[in-house]
Amino acid sequence: MECEFCQEFREDIEIHCSKVLDDLITKAAAAVASGRMIVVTGDLQWFDTMECDLKCARCSKRFELICETYHGSGTWRTI
């Protein structure tokens, strides 16, 4: 059974534009603010480059965001 806290984050995403990156950061930040996700390393602040590892507060599944914000390119993946 999928964890309801992190189910929406389980799809790996290749980020190719700033809009997709912004939407992903907004969704992840909301999950952190609500207590569903926990930032393990890094942060979700918009810098030139971002590396952030997160985990689900319920099942401890880990996720990674690595991106270059100027071009809006990078990856979101389950680790």
All heavy atoms as a GROMACS GRO file, in nm:
protein
  627
    1MET      N    1   0.084  -0.118   0.000
    1MET     CA    2   0.000   0.000   0.000
    1MET      C    3   0.089   0.125   0.000
    1MET      O    4   0.186   0.133   0.073
    1MET     CB    5  -0.089  -0.001   0.123
    1MET     CG    6  -0.190   0.108   0.124
    1MET     SD    7  -0.310   0.075   0.256
    1MET     CE    8  -0.374   0.236   0.275
    2GLU      N    9   0.055   0.219  -0.084
    2GLU     CA   10   0.130   0.343  -0.094
    2GLU      C   11   0.108   0.431   0.028
    2GLU      O   12  -0.001   0.434   0.085
    2GLU     CB   13   0.087   0.422  -0.220
    2GLU     CG   14   0.129   0.359  -0.349
    2GLU     CD   15   0.277   0.370  -0.376
    2GLU    OE1   16   0.337   0.473  -0.343
    2GLU    OE2   17   0.333   0.273  -0.430
    3CYS      N   18   0.209   0.504   0.066
    3CYS     CA   19   0.200   0.597   0.177
    3CYS      C   20   0.126   0.723   0.130
    3CYS      O   21   0.166   0.786   0.031
    3CYS     CB   22   0.340   0.633   0.226
    3CYS     SG   23   0.343   0.760   0.354
    4GLU      N   24   0.022   0.760   0.199
    4GLU     CA   25  -0.056   0.877   0.158
    4GLU      C   26   0.019   1.009   0.180
    4GLU      O   27  -0.012   1.109   0.118
    4GLU     CB   28  -0.190   0.881   0.231
    4GLU     CG   29  -0.178   0.899   0.380
    4GLU     CD   30  -0.309   0.883   0.453
    4GLU    OE1   31  -0.382   0.787   0.426
    4GLU    OE2   32  -0.338   0.967   0.538
    5PHE      N   33   0.120   1.009   0.266
    5PHE     CA   34   0.198   1.130   0.291
    5PHE      C   35   0.286   1.166   0.170
    5PHE      O   36   0.306   1.282   0.140
    5PHE     CB   37   0.288   1.114   0.414
    5PHE     CG   38   0.224   1.154   0.544
    5PHE    CD1   39   0.091   1.128   0.570
    5PHE    CD2   40   0.298   1.216   0.642
    5PHE    CE1   41   0.033   1.164   0.690
    5PHE    CE2   42   0.242   1.253   0.763
    5PHE     CZ   43   0.108   1.226   0.786
    6CYS      N   44   0.343   1.064   0.103
    6CYS     CA   45   0.439   1.093  -0.003
    6CYS      C   46   0.401   1.037  -0.140
    6CYS      O   47   0.479   1.047  -0.235
    6CYS     CB   48   0.578   1.043   0.037
    6CYS     SG   49   0.592   0.863   0.051
    7GLN      N   50   0.285   0.980  -0.153
    7GLN     CA   51   0.242   0.918  -0.278
    7GLN      C   52   0.259   1.010  -0.398
    7GLN      O   53   0.307   0.969  -0.503
    7GLN     CB   54   0.096   0.873  -0.265
    7GLN     CG   55   0.040   0.807  -0.387
    7GLN     CD   56  -0.102   0.760  -0.363
    7GLN    OE1   57  -0.143   0.739  -0.249
    7GLN    NE2   58  -0.176   0.744  -0.468
    8GLU      N   59   0.226   1.136  -0.385
    8GLU     CA   60   0.232   1.229  -0.498
    8GLU      C   61   0.375   1.264  -0.539
    8GLU      O   62   0.396   1.323  -0.645
    8GLU     CB   63   0.156   1.357  -0.465
    8GLU     CG   64   0.220   1.440  -0.355
    8GLU     CD   65   0.139   1.562  -0.316
    8GLU    OE1   66   0.123   1.652  -0.399
    8GLU    OE2   67   0.091   1.564  -0.202
    9PHE      N   68   0.476   1.228  -0.460
    9PHE     CA   69   0.615   1.260  -0.489
    9PHE      C   70   0.693   1.142  -0.545
    9PHE      O   71   0.810   1.154  -0.576
    9PHE     CB   72   0.685   1.310  -0.362
    9PHE     CG   73   0.629   1.438  -0.311
    9PHE    CD1   74   0.540   1.440  -0.204
    9PHE    CD2   75   0.663   1.558  -0.371
    9PHE    CE1   76   0.488   1.559  -0.158
    9PHE    CE2   77   0.611   1.678  -0.326
    9PHE     CZ   78   0.523   1.678  -0.219
   10ARG      N   79   0.632   1.028  -0.560
   10ARG     CA   80   0.703   0.905  -0.595
   10ARG      C   81   0.744   0.895  -0.742
   10ARG      O   82   0.824   0.810  -0.777
   10ARG     CB   83   0.618   0.784  -0.557
   10ARG     CG   84   0.596   0.776  -0.408
   10ARG     CD   85   0.642   0.650  -0.355
   10ARG     NE   86   0.636   0.648  -0.209
   10ARG     CZ   87   0.674   0.546  -0.141
   10ARG    NH1   88   0.717   0.438  -0.203
   10ARG    NH2   89   0.669   0.548  -0.009
   11GLU      N   90   0.695   0.979  -0.827
   11GLU     CA   91   0.732   0.975  -0.969
   11GLU      C   92   0.861   1.053  -0.990
   11GLU      O   93   0.873   1.168  -0.950
   11GLU     CB   94   0.621   1.036  -1.054
   11GLU     CG   95   0.651   1.037  -1.201
   11GLU     CD   96   0.540   1.103  -1.283
   11GLU    OE1   97   0.431   1.126  -1.230
   11GLU    OE2   98   0.567   1.134  -1.399
   12ASP      N   99   0.962   0.989  -1.056
   12ASP     CA  100   1.084   1.059  -1.092
   12ASP      C  101   1.052   1.159  -1.204
   12ASP      O  102   0.976   1.126  -1.296
   12ASP     CB  103   1.191   0.961  -1.139
   12ASP     CG  104   1.245   0.875  -1.025
   12ASP    OD1  105   1.208   0.899  -0.908
   12ASP    OD2  106   1.324   0.784  -1.054
   13ILE      N  107   1.108   1.279  -1.195
   13ILE     CA  108   1.077   1.385  -1.289
   13ILE      C  109   1.206   1.445  -1.343
   13ILE      O  110   1.294   1.482  -1.266
   13ILE     CB  111   0.994   1.496  -1.222
   13ILE    CG1  112   0.862   1.441  -1.169
   13ILE    CG2  113   0.970   1.612  -1.318
   13ILE    CD1  114   0.786   1.538  -1.082
   14GLU      N  115   1.217   1.454  -1.474
   14GLU     CA  116   1.324   1.530  -1.539
   14GLU      C  117   1.270   1.672  -1.556
   14GLU      O  118   1.168   1.693  -1.620
   14GLU     CB  119   1.359   1.471  -1.675
   14GLU     CG  120   1.430   1.339  -1.668
   14GLU     CD  121   1.570   1.351  -1.610
   14GLU    OE1  122   1.638   1.452  -1.635
   14GLU    OE2  123   1.610   1.259  -1.537
   15ILE      N  124   1.338   1.767  -1.497
   15ILE     CA  125   1.293   1.906  -1.500
   15ILE      C  126   1.359   1.975  -1.619
   15ILE      O  127   1.482   1.977  -1.630
   15ILE     CB  128   1.331   1.976  -1.368
   15ILE    CG1  129   1.268   1.903  -1.250
   15ILE    CG2  130   1.289   2.122  -1.372
   15ILE    CD1  131   1.327   1.938  -1.115
   16HIS      N  132   1.276   2.032  -1.708
   16HIS     CA  133   1.327   2.095  -1.828
   16HIS      C  134   1.290   2.242  -1.840
   16HIS      O  135   1.326   2.306  -1.939
   16HIS     CB  136   1.276   2.020  -1.953
   16HIS     CG  137   1.324   1.879  -1.959
   16HIS    ND1  138   1.455   1.846  -1.984
   16HIS    CD2  139   1.260   1.762  -1.942
   16HIS    CE1  140   1.469   1.715  -1.984
   16HIS    NE2  141   1.351   1.661  -1.958
   17CYS      N  142   1.216   2.294  -1.745
   17CYS     CA  143   1.178   2.436  -1.753
   17CYS      C  144   1.151   2.491  -1.613
   17CYS      O  145   1.122   2.417  -1.520
   17CYS     CB  146   1.058   2.457  -1.844
   17CYS     SG  147   0.903   2.391  -1.781
   18SER      N  148   1.160   2.621  -1.601
   18SER     CA  149   1.143   2.687  -1.472
   18SER      C  150   1.004   2.667  -1.414
   18SER      O  151   0.988   2.658  -1.293
   18SER     CB  152   1.172   2.836  -1.485
   18SER     OG  153   1.306   2.857  -1.518
   19LYS      N  154   0.901   2.657  -1.497
   19LYS     CA  155   0.763   2.640  -1.450
   19LYS      C  156   0.749   2.507  -1.375
   19LYS      O  157   0.690   2.501  -1.266
   19LYS     CB  158   0.666   2.646  -1.568
   19LYS     CG  159   0.523   2.608  -1.536
   19LYS     CD  160   0.451   2.716  -1.460
   19LYS     CE  161   0.303   2.685  -1.452
   19LYS     NZ  162   0.255   2.667  -1.317
   20VAL      N  163   0.802   2.399  -1.432
   20VAL     CA  164   0.795   2.268  -1.368
   20VAL      C  165   0.872   2.271  -1.236
   20VAL      O  166   0.826   2.222  -1.134
   20VAL     CB  167   0.849   2.157  -1.461
   20VAL    CG1  168   0.864   2.026  -1.387
   20VAL    CG2  169   0.759   2.142  -1.582
   21LEU      N  170   0.990   2.333  -1.237
   21LEU     CA  171   1.071   2.344  -1.117
   21LEU      C  172   0.998   2.424  -1.009
   21LEU      O  173   0.991   2.382  -0.894
   21LEU     CB  174   1.205   2.409  -1.148
   21LEU     CG  175   1.298   2.436  -1.030
   21LEU    CD1  176   1.329   2.308  -0.955
   21LEU    CD2  177   1.424   2.506  -1.077
   22ASP      N  178   0.942   2.537  -1.045
   22ASP     CA  179   0.869   2.620  -0.949
   22ASP      C  180   0.750   2.544  -0.889
   22ASP      O  181   0.728   2.548  -0.768
   22ASP     CB  182   0.822   2.749  -1.016
   22ASP     CG  183   0.760   2.846  -0.919
   22ASP    OD1  184   0.823   2.873  -0.813
   22ASP    OD2  185   0.649   2.895  -0.946
   23ASP      N  186   0.675   2.474  -0.973
   23ASP     CA  187   0.561   2.397  -0.924
   23ASP      C  188   0.606   2.288  -0.826
   23ASP      O  189   0.544   2.266  -0.722
   23ASP     CB  190   0.484   2.332  -1.039
   23ASP     CG  191   0.408   2.433  -1.123
   23ASP    OD1  192   0.394   2.551  -1.081
   23ASP    OD2  193   0.362   2.394  -1.234
   24LEU      N  194   0.716   2.221  -0.858
   24LEU     CA  195   0.768   2.114  -0.773
   24LEU      C  196   0.817   2.169  -0.639
   24LEU      O  197   0.786   2.113  -0.534
   24LEU     CB  198   0.880   2.041  -0.845
   24LEU     CG  199   0.940   1.921  -0.774
   24LEU    CD1  200   0.834   1.816  -0.745
   24LEU    CD2  201   1.051   1.863  -0.857
   25ILE      N  202   0.890   2.280  -0.642
   25ILE     CA  203   0.938   2.340  -0.518
   25ILE      C  204   0.822   2.386  -0.432
   25ILE      O  205   0.821   2.366  -0.310
   25ILE     CB  206   1.035   2.457  -0.547
   25ILE    CG1  207   1.165   2.403  -0.607
   25ILE    CG2  208   1.063   2.537  -0.421
   25ILE    CD1  209   1.258   2.512  -0.660
   26THR      N  210   0.721   2.446  -0.492
   26THR     CA  211   0.603   2.492  -0.420
   26THR      C  212   0.532   2.374  -0.352
   26THR      O  213   0.495   2.381  -0.235
   26THR     CB  214   0.507   2.566  -0.514
   26THR    OG1  215   0.575   2.680  -0.567
   26THR    CG2  216   0.381   2.610  -0.443
   27LYS      N  217   0.515   2.265  -0.426
   27LYS     CA  218   0.447   2.146  -0.372
   27LYS      C  219   0.529   2.083  -0.258
   27LYS      O  220   0.475   2.047  -0.154
   27LYS     CB  221   0.424   2.045  -0.484
   27LYS     CG  222   0.344   1.926  -0.445
   27LYS     CD  223   0.297   1.845  -0.565
   27LYS     CE  224   0.408   1.761  -0.621
   27LYS     NZ  225   0.360   1.662  -0.721
   28ALA      N  226   0.661   2.072  -0.277
   28ALA     CA  227   0.747   2.014  -0.174
   28ALA      C  228   0.752   2.103  -0.050
   28ALA      O  229   0.746   2.053   0.063
   28ALA     CB  230   0.888   1.992  -0.230
   29ALA      N  231   0.760   2.235  -0.069
   29ALA     CA  232   0.762   2.328   0.045
   29ALA      C  233   0.633   2.320   0.124
   29ALA      O  234   0.635   2.325   0.248
   29ALA     CB  235   0.788   2.470  -0.004
   30ALA      N  236   0.520   2.304   0.056
   30ALA     CA  237   0.392   2.290   0.126
   30ALA      C  238   0.388   2.160   0.206
   30ALA      O  239   0.336   2.157   0.318
   30ALA     CB  240   0.277   2.294   0.025
   31ALA      N  241   0.445   2.054   0.151
   31ALA     CA  242   0.450   1.926   0.223
   31ALA      C  243   0.540   1.936   0.347
   31ALA      O  244   0.508   1.880   0.452
   31ALA     CB  245   0.499   1.814   0.130
   32VAL      N  246   0.650   2.011   0.336
   32VAL     CA  247   0.737   2.032   0.452
   32VAL      C  248   0.665   2.117   0.556
   32VAL      O  249   0.665   2.084   0.676
   32VAL     CB  250   0.870   2.099   0.409
   32VAL    CG1  251   0.949   2.146   0.530
   32VAL    CG2  252   0.954   2.003   0.324
   33ALA      N  253   0.600   2.224   0.513
   33ALA     CA  254   0.528   2.313   0.606
   33ALA      C  255   0.415   2.240   0.679
   33ALA      O  256   0.389   2.269   0.796
   33ALA     CB  257   0.472   2.434   0.531
   34SER      N  258   0.352   2.144   0.613
   34SER     CA  259   0.242   2.071   0.675
   34SER      C  260   0.289   1.954   0.761
   34SER      O  261   0.209   1.889   0.827
   34SER     CB  262   0.145   2.020   0.568
   34SER     OG  263   0.205   1.914   0.494
   35GLY      N  264   0.420   1.925   0.756
   35GLY     CA  265   0.474   1.815   0.836
   35GLY      C  266   0.473   1.680   0.767
   35GLY      O  267   0.509   1.580   0.827
   36ARG      N  268   0.432   1.675   0.640
   36ARG     CA  269   0.432   1.547   0.568
   36ARG      C  270   0.570   1.506   0.522
   36ARG      O  271   0.599   1.388   0.508
   36ARG     CB  272   0.338   1.553   0.447
   36ARG     CG  273   0.193   1.566   0.486
   36ARG     CD  274   0.100   1.560   0.366
   36ARG     NE  275   0.135   1.660   0.266
   36ARG     CZ  276   0.145   1.635   0.136
   36ARG    NH1  277   0.124   1.514   0.088
   36ARG    NH2  278   0.177   1.730   0.051
   37MET      N  279   0.656   1.605   0.492
   37MET     CA  280   0.792   1.579   0.447
   37MET      C  281   0.889   1.651   0.540
   37MET      O  282   0.855   1.755   0.599
   37MET     CB  283   0.813   1.630   0.304
   37MET     CG  284   0.724   1.563   0.201
   37MET     SD  285   0.781   1.400   0.156
   37MET     CE  286   0.899   1.442   0.032
   38ILE      N  287   1.011   1.598   0.550
   38ILE     CA  288   1.116   1.655   0.634
   38ILE      C  289   1.239   1.678   0.548
   38ILE      O  290   1.280   1.589   0.472
   38ILE     CB  291   1.152   1.558   0.748
   38ILE    CG1  292   1.030   1.532   0.838
   38ILE    CG2  293   1.271   1.610   0.829
   38ILE    CD1  294   1.046   1.413   0.929
   39VAL      N  295   1.299   1.797   0.558
   39VAL     CA  296   1.424   1.825   0.487
   39VAL      C  297   1.537   1.759   0.565
   39VAL      O  298   1.556   1.785   0.683
   39VAL     CB  299   1.448   1.977   0.474
   39VAL    CG1  300   1.584   2.003   0.412
   39VAL    CG2  301   1.338   2.042   0.391
   40VAL      N  302   1.612   1.671   0.498
   40VAL     CA  303   1.723   1.601   0.560
   40VAL      C  304   1.852   1.681   0.540
   40VAL      O  305   1.924   1.706   0.636
   40VAL     CB  306   1.739   1.458   0.501
   40VAL    CG1  307   1.859   1.388   0.560
   40VAL    CG2  308   1.611   1.378   0.524
   41THR      N  309   1.881   1.720   0.418
   41THR     CA  310   1.996   1.805   0.388
   41THR      C  311   1.956   1.907   0.282
   41THR      O  312   1.864   1.883   0.204
   41THR     CB  313   2.118   1.726   0.336
   41THR    OG1  314   2.082   1.660   0.214
   41THR    CG2  315   2.167   1.624   0.438
   42GLY      N  316   2.026   2.020   0.281
   42GLY     CA  317   1.995   2.125   0.186
   42GLY      C  318   1.872   2.202   0.229
   42GLY      O  319   1.831   2.197   0.346
   43ASP      N  320   1.812   2.272   0.136
   43ASP     CA  321   1.687   2.342   0.162
   43ASP      C  322   1.615   2.368   0.031
   43ASP      O  323   1.666   2.339  -0.076
   43ASP     CB  324   1.709   2.472   0.241
   43ASP     CG  325   1.801   2.570   0.172
   43ASP    OD1  326   1.784   2.593   0.050
   43ASP    OD2  327   1.888   2.626   0.239
   44LEU      N  328   1.496   2.423   0.041
   44LEU     CA  329   1.414   2.448  -0.077
   44LEU      C  330   1.413   2.596  -0.114
   44LEU      O  331   1.320   2.643  -0.178
   44LEU     CB  332   1.271   2.398  -0.052
   44LEU     CG  333   1.257   2.248  -0.040
   44LEU    CD1  334   1.118   2.210   0.009
   44LEU    CD2  335   1.286   2.181  -0.174
   45GLN      N  336   1.518   2.668  -0.077
   45GLN     CA  337   1.531   2.808  -0.115
   45GLN      C  338   1.579   2.816  -0.260
   45GLN      O  339   1.663   2.739  -0.303
   45GLN     CB  340   1.630   2.879  -0.023
   45GLN     CG  341   1.585   2.884   0.121
   45GLN     CD  342   1.456   2.961   0.138
   45GLN    OE1  343   1.439   3.068   0.083
   45GLN    NE2  344   1.365   2.907   0.215
   46TRP      N  345   1.530   2.914  -0.332
   46TRP     CA  346   1.560   2.931  -0.474
   46TRP      C  347   1.697   2.997  -0.488
   46TRP      O  348   1.712   3.118  -0.476
   46TRP     CB  349   1.451   3.016  -0.539
   46TRP     CG  350   1.454   3.016  -0.687
   46TRP    CD1  351   1.531   3.093  -0.766
   46TRP    CD2  352   1.375   2.936  -0.774
   46TRP    NE1  353   1.507   3.068  -0.897
   46TRP    CE2  354   1.411   2.972  -0.905
   46TRP    CE3  355   1.279   2.839  -0.754
   46TRP    CZ2  356   1.353   2.912  -1.016
   46TRP    CZ3  357   1.221   2.780  -0.864
   46TRP    CH2  358   1.257   2.817  -0.994
   47PHE      N  359   1.803   2.916  -0.511
   47PHE     CA  360   1.938   2.964  -0.538
   47PHE      C  361   1.975   2.924  -0.680
   47PHE      O  362   1.898   2.856  -0.748
   47PHE     CB  363   2.038   2.903  -0.439
   47PHE     CG  364   2.016   2.945  -0.296
   47PHE    CD1  365   1.972   2.855  -0.201
   47PHE    CD2  366   2.039   3.076  -0.257
   47PHE    CE1  367   1.952   2.893  -0.069
   47PHE    CE2  368   2.018   3.116  -0.126
   47PHE     CZ  369   1.975   3.025  -0.032
   48ASP      N  370   2.094   2.965  -0.727
   48ASP     CA  371   2.138   2.929  -0.862
   48ASP      C  372   2.137   2.779  -0.885
   48ASP      O  373   2.098   2.731  -0.990
   48ASP     CB  374   2.277   2.984  -0.890
   48ASP     CG  375   2.277   3.136  -0.904
   48ASP    OD1  376   2.171   3.194  -0.928
   48ASP    OD2  377   2.386   3.195  -0.890
   49THR      N  378   2.184   2.706  -0.785
   49THR     CA  379   2.177   2.560  -0.788
   49THR      C  380   2.115   2.513  -0.658
   49THR      O  381   2.128   2.579  -0.555
   49THR     CB  382   2.316   2.494  -0.805
   49THR    OG1  383   2.399   2.533  -0.696
   49THR    CG2  384   2.380   2.533  -0.936
   50MET      N  385   2.045   2.404  -0.666
   50MET     CA  386   1.978   2.350  -0.548
   50MET      C  387   2.006   2.201  -0.537
   50MET      O  388   2.001   2.130  -0.637
   50MET     CB  389   1.827   2.370  -0.556
   50MET     CG  390   1.783   2.514  -0.556
   50MET     SD  391   1.604   2.531  -0.580
   50MET     CE  392   1.541   2.458  -0.431
   51GLU      N  393   2.036   2.158  -0.416
   51GLU     CA  394   2.043   2.016  -0.383
   51GLU      C  395   1.971   1.999  -0.251
   51GLU      O  396   2.009   2.061  -0.152
   51GLU     CB  397   2.187   1.968  -0.371
   51GLU     CG  398   2.258   1.964  -0.504
   51GLU     CD  399   2.394   1.898  -0.495
   51GLU    OE1  400   2.412   1.807  -0.411
   51GLU    OE2  401   2.481   1.937  -0.573
   52CYS      N  402   1.868   1.921  -0.251
   52CYS     CA  403   1.788   1.903  -0.130
   52CYS      C  404   1.744   1.757  -0.121
   52CYS      O  405   1.692   1.702  -0.217
   52CYS     CB  406   1.667   1.995  -0.134
   52CYS     SG  407   1.569   1.994   0.017
   53ASP      N  408   1.770   1.697  -0.007
   53ASP     CA  409   1.721   1.561   0.021
   53ASP      C  410   1.608   1.574   0.123
   53ASP      O  411   1.622   1.645   0.222
   53ASP     CB  412   1.831   1.473   0.080
   53ASP     CG  413   1.940   1.443  -0.021
   53ASP    OD1  414   1.912   1.448  -0.142
   53ASP    OD2  415   2.053   1.415   0.022
   54LEU      N  416   1.500   1.505   0.095
   54LEU     CA  417   1.384   1.507   0.184
   54LEU      C  418   1.344   1.364   0.216
   54LEU      O  419   1.381   1.271   0.144
   54LEU     CB  420   1.266   1.578   0.116
   54LEU     CG  421   1.289   1.721   0.073
   54LEU    CD1  422   1.312   1.728  -0.076
   54LEU    CD2  423   1.174   1.808   0.112
   55LYS      N  424   1.265   1.350   0.322
   55LYS     CA  425   1.210   1.217   0.352
   55LYS      C  426   1.066   1.234   0.399
   55LYS      O  427   1.027   1.337   0.454
   55LYS     CB  428   1.293   1.141   0.454
   55LYS     CG  429   1.281   1.190   0.595
   55LYS     CD  430   1.359   1.098   0.688
   55LYS     CE  431   1.343   1.141   0.832
   55LYS     NZ  432   1.411   1.049   0.924
   56CYS      N  433   0.991   1.129   0.376
   56CYS     CA  434   0.852   1.126   0.420
   56CYS      C  435   0.849   1.115   0.572
   56CYS      O  436   0.921   1.035   0.631
   56CYS     CB  437   0.782   1.007   0.355
   56CYS     SG  438   0.611   0.985   0.411
   57ALA      N  439   0.766   1.194   0.634
   57ALA     CA  440   0.754   1.193   0.780
   57ALA      C  441   0.688   1.064   0.831
   57ALA      O  442   0.704   1.028   0.947
   57ALA     CB  443   0.675   1.315   0.827
   58ARG      N  444   0.617   0.994   0.746
   58ARG     CA  445   0.548   0.872   0.789
   58ARG      C  446   0.629   0.746   0.758
   58ARG      O  447   0.655   0.666   0.846
   58ARG     CB  448   0.410   0.862   0.726
   58ARG     CG  449   0.339   0.734   0.768
   58ARG     CD  450   0.195   0.729   0.729
   58ARG     NE  451   0.120   0.818   0.818
   58ARG     CZ  452  -0.001   0.860   0.792
   58ARG    NH1  453  -0.061   0.825   0.682
   58ARG    NH2  454  -0.064   0.939   0.876
   59CYS      N  455   0.669   0.727   0.632
   59CYS     CA  456   0.733   0.601   0.592
   59CYS      C  457   0.885   0.613   0.574
   59CYS      O  458   0.951   0.513   0.547
   59CYS     CB  459   0.670   0.547   0.464
   59CYS     SG  460   0.714   0.638   0.313
   60SER      N  461   0.938   0.733   0.582
   60SER     CA  462   1.082   0.761   0.570
   60SER      C  463   1.139   0.740   0.430
   60SER      O  464   1.260   0.734   0.413
   60SER     CB  465   1.164   0.682   0.672
   60SER     OG  466   1.128   0.720   0.803
   61LYS      N  467   1.053   0.726   0.329
   61LYS     CA  468   1.102   0.718   0.190
   61LYS      C  469   1.177   0.846   0.160
   61LYS      O  470   1.136   0.954   0.199
   61LYS     CB  471   0.984   0.700   0.094
   61LYS     CG  472   1.024   0.675  -0.046
   61LYS     CD  473   1.081   0.536  -0.058
   61LYS     CE  474   1.112   0.505  -0.204
   61LYS     NZ  475   1.194   0.386  -0.212
   62ARG      N  476   1.291   0.836   0.087
   62ARG     CA  477   1.377   0.951   0.061
   62ARG      C  478   1.359   1.001  -0.082
   62ARG      O  479   1.335   0.922  -0.174
   62ARG     CB  480   1.522   0.912   0.083
   62ARG     CG  481   1.556   0.867   0.223
   62ARG     CD  482   1.575   0.978   0.322
   62ARG     NE  483   1.683   1.068   0.289
   62ARG     CZ  484   1.808   1.058   0.332
   62ARG    NH1  485   1.840   0.960   0.416
   62ARG    NH2  486   1.899   1.146   0.296
   63PHE      N  487   1.375   1.132  -0.097
   63PHE     CA  488   1.361   1.199  -0.226
   63PHE      C  489   1.474   1.299  -0.242
   63PHE      O  490   1.524   1.353  -0.145
   63PHE     CB  491   1.226   1.271  -0.234
   63PHE     CG  492   1.110   1.180  -0.212
   63PHE    CD1  493   1.058   1.162  -0.084
   63PHE    CD2  494   1.054   1.110  -0.316
   63PHE    CE1  495   0.951   1.078  -0.061
   63PHE    CE2  496   0.947   1.023  -0.294
   63PHE     CZ  497   0.896   1.007  -0.168
   64GLU      N  498   1.512   1.324  -0.367
   64GLU     CA  499   1.624   1.414  -0.395
   64GLU      C  500   1.586   1.511  -0.506
   64GLU      O  501   1.534   1.471  -0.610
   64GLU     CB  502   1.744   1.330  -0.438
   64GLU     CG  503   1.864   1.409  -0.482
   64GLU     CD  504   1.975   1.317  -0.527
   64GLU    OE1  505   1.958   1.252  -0.633
   64GLU    OE2  506   2.075   1.309  -0.456
   65LEU      N  507   1.615   1.638  -0.482
   65LEU     CA  508   1.599   1.742  -0.584
   65LEU      C  509   1.736   1.799  -0.612
   65LEU      O  510   1.805   1.846  -0.522
   65LEU     CB  511   1.507   1.854  -0.533
   65LEU     CG  512   1.498   1.979  -0.621
   65LEU    CD1  513   1.435   1.945  -0.756
   65LEU    CD2  514   1.421   2.089  -0.551
   66ILE      N  515   1.779   1.790  -0.737
   66ILE     CA  516   1.904   1.850  -0.782
   66ILE      C  517   1.870   1.931  -0.906
   66ILE      O  518   1.815   1.877  -1.003
   66ILE     CB  519   2.011   1.745  -0.816
   66ILE    CG1  520   2.045   1.661  -0.694
   66ILE    CG2  521   2.136   1.812  -0.873
   66ILE    CD1  522   2.141   1.548  -0.720
   67CYS      N  523   1.901   2.061  -0.902
   67CYS     CA  524   1.865   2.143  -1.017
   67CYS      C  525   1.953   2.266  -1.030
   67CYS      O  526   2.018   2.310  -0.936
   67CYS     CB  527   1.719   2.183  -1.011
   67CYS     SG  528   1.680   2.287  -0.871
   68GLU      N  529   1.950   2.320  -1.149
   68GLU     CA  530   2.014   2.445  -1.183
   68GLU      C  531   1.899   2.540  -1.216
   68GLU      O  532   1.829   2.520  -1.316
   68GLU     CB  533   2.110   2.421  -1.301
   68GLU     CG  534   2.199   2.537  -1.337
   68GLU     CD  535   2.131   2.630  -1.434
   68GLU    OE1  536   2.077   2.584  -1.534
   68GLU    OE2  537   2.131   2.751  -1.406
   69THR      N  538   1.874   2.636  -1.132
   69THR     CA  539   1.750   2.714  -1.140
   69THR      C  540   1.745   2.812  -1.256
   69THR      O  541   1.638   2.843  -1.304
   69THR     CB  542   1.724   2.789  -1.009
   69THR    OG1  543   1.833   2.877  -0.982
   69THR    CG2  544   1.705   2.692  -0.895
   70TYR      N  545   1.858   2.863  -1.299
   70TYR     CA  546   1.858   2.964  -1.406
   70TYR      C  547   1.792   2.909  -1.532
   70TYR      O  548   1.711   2.976  -1.594
   70TYR     CB  549   2.000   3.010  -1.436
   70TYR     CG  550   2.005   3.117  -1.542
   70TYR    CD1  551   1.970   3.248  -1.512
   70TYR    CD2  552   2.045   3.087  -1.672
   70TYR    CE1  553   1.972   3.346  -1.610
   70TYR    CE2  554   2.048   3.183  -1.770
   70TYR     CZ  555   2.012   3.314  -1.738
   70TYR     OH  556   2.014   3.411  -1.835
   71HIS      N  557   1.824   2.785  -1.566
   71HIS     CA  558   1.764   2.723  -1.684
   71HIS      C  559   1.643   2.636  -1.649
   71HIS      O  560   1.575   2.587  -1.738
   71HIS     CB  561   1.868   2.639  -1.759
   71HIS     CG  562   1.976   2.720  -1.819
   71HIS    ND1  563   2.101   2.730  -1.763
   71HIS    CD2  564   1.978   2.799  -1.928
   71HIS    CE1  565   2.176   2.810  -1.836
   71HIS    NE2  566   2.103   2.854  -1.937
   72GLY      N  567   1.622   2.615  -1.521
   72GLY     CA  568   1.509   2.531  -1.480
   72GLY      C  569   1.530   2.386  -1.516
   72GLY      O  570   1.436   2.317  -1.556
   73SER      N  571   1.652   2.339  -1.505
   73SER     CA  572   1.680   2.199  -1.541
   73SER      C  573   1.728   2.122  -1.419
   73SER      O  574   1.791   2.178  -1.329
   73SER     CB  575   1.786   2.193  -1.652
   73SER     OG  576   1.907   2.251  -1.607
   74GLY      N  577   1.698   1.993  -1.416
   74GLY     CA  578   1.741   1.910  -1.306
   74GLY      C  579   1.657   1.785  -1.295
   74GLY      O  580   1.589   1.745  -1.389
   75THR      N  581   1.661   1.727  -1.174
   75THR     CA  582   1.586   1.603  -1.151
   75THR      C  583   1.525   1.602  -1.013
   75THR      O  584   1.579   1.659  -0.918
   75THR     CB  585   1.676   1.478  -1.164
   75THR    OG1  586   1.783   1.488  -1.070
   75THR    CG2  587   1.730   1.462  -1.303
   76TRP      N  588   1.413   1.536  -1.003
   76TRP     CA  589   1.350   1.498  -0.878
   76TRP      C  590   1.341   1.346  -0.885
   76TRP      O  591   1.292   1.290  -0.984
   76TRP     CB  592   1.209   1.557  -0.869
   76TRP     CG  593   1.132   1.501  -0.752
   76TRP    CD1  594   1.054   1.389  -0.753
   76TRP    CD2  595   1.127   1.553  -0.621
   76TRP    NE1  596   1.000   1.369  -0.630
   76TRP    CE2  597   1.044   1.469  -0.544
   76TRP    CE3  598   1.185   1.663  -0.556
   76TRP    CZ2  599   1.017   1.491  -0.411
   76TRP    CZ3  600   1.156   1.684  -0.425
   76TRP    CH2  601   1.073   1.600  -0.352
   77ARG      N  602   1.394   1.280  -0.784
   77ARG     CA  603   1.388   1.134  -0.790
   77ARG      C  604   1.376   1.075  -0.650
   77ARG      O  605   1.412   1.135  -0.551
   77ARG     CB  606   1.511   1.077  -0.861
   77ARG     CG  607   1.640   1.099  -0.789
   77ARG     CD  608   1.759   1.052  -0.874
   77ARG     NE  609   1.881   1.067  -0.799
   77ARG     CZ  610   1.952   0.968  -0.750
   77ARG    NH1  611   1.915   0.843  -0.772
   77ARG    NH2  612   2.062   0.990  -0.682
   78THR      N  613   1.324   0.954  -0.650
   78THR     CA  614   1.316   0.874  -0.528
   78THR      C  615   1.452   0.810  -0.508
   78THR      O  616   1.509   0.755  -0.603
   78THR     CB  617   1.208   0.766  -0.542
   78THR    OG1  618   1.084   0.828  -0.572
   78THR    CG2  619   1.194   0.685  -0.414
   79ILE      N  620   1.506   0.816  -0.386
   79ILE     CA  621   1.638   0.754  -0.360
   79ILE      C  622   1.625   0.647  -0.254
   79ILE      O  623   1.527   0.638  -0.185
   79ILE     CB  624   1.745   0.857  -0.320
   79ILE    CG1  625   1.702   0.944  -0.203
   79ILE    CG2  626   1.778   0.943  -0.439
   79ILE    CD1  627   1.808   1.038  -0.152
   0.00000   0.00000   0.00000
